[in-house]
Amino acid sequence: MKKFKMFIASLICVAMFSSMAMAQAKGNIGFGFGTSFHKHQNSMLKTAGMNYFRLYLKADEGVHYFLHNESGSFMVDEGDEDTTARKSAEAIGMSIDLGMFNLDVLVGSATVKVAASAVNGFIGDINTLGDVNSTDPFAELAVRYSYVKNNASLDLNFAYRYHTLKKEITLVDVNGNDDSINDLSSINLSVGISYMF
């Protein structure tokens, strides 16, 4: 009988500690989604329109880690040439609460796909003069402002992304003029919504 009472007491203690842990865990996980505009530093690359999704995991008070996934497209043009490129990225990041703003740091890889134009000109890899499919690392540093209401927030993000390709892309217009690009670094402005559980 004594062992049974000890067992019941142990169950009650475990239940109390579990409920306390669950109460403290509220807000430890969340998600965010939105859209971002990438203004490339190279003038021959037009602004990219990207959609993103984030999964947040709370590490400590004021510190979150997150998984970042984005995809979208941008235009490349040189003279009369005009071709669409696809870009996608996966990254891990850390967000630090600085009071009014958050500092976000991302490191990951981005894949860029550019198809050679069949009509007016040609865009291709400088070595193979064919389609481009390049996956390369990138890093991003961002300042984020969040307007928080209950568990939801409206996020405004301003960032600089450093991104270079392993191989150069050659852009050729209808007049035969060509130029090479391997720098896809950009200034990014994002608007999104986050929700913490």
TAPEQUI-V682484 format. One record per run of one state. SS is the DSSP state (H for helix, E for strand, - for the rest). FROM is the first residue (numbers start at 1). TO is the last residue. If there is no record, write none. Layout:
ss=SS from=FROM to=TO
ss=SS from=FROM to=TO
//
This chain:
ss=- from=1 to=1
ss=H from=2 to=25
ss=- from=26 to=28
ss=E from=29 to=40
ss=- from=41 to=44
ss=E from=45 to=45
ss=- from=46 to=47
ss=E from=48 to=60
ss=- from=61 to=62
ss=E from=63 to=78
ss=- from=79 to=80
ss=E from=81 to=97
ss=- from=98 to=100
ss=E from=101 to=114
ss=- from=115 to=121
ss=E from=122 to=125
ss=- from=126 to=131
ss=E from=132 to=149
ss=- from=150 to=151
ss=E from=152 to=172
ss=- from=173 to=177
ss=E from=178 to=183
ss=- from=184 to=185
ss=E from=186 to=196
ss=- from=197 to=197
//
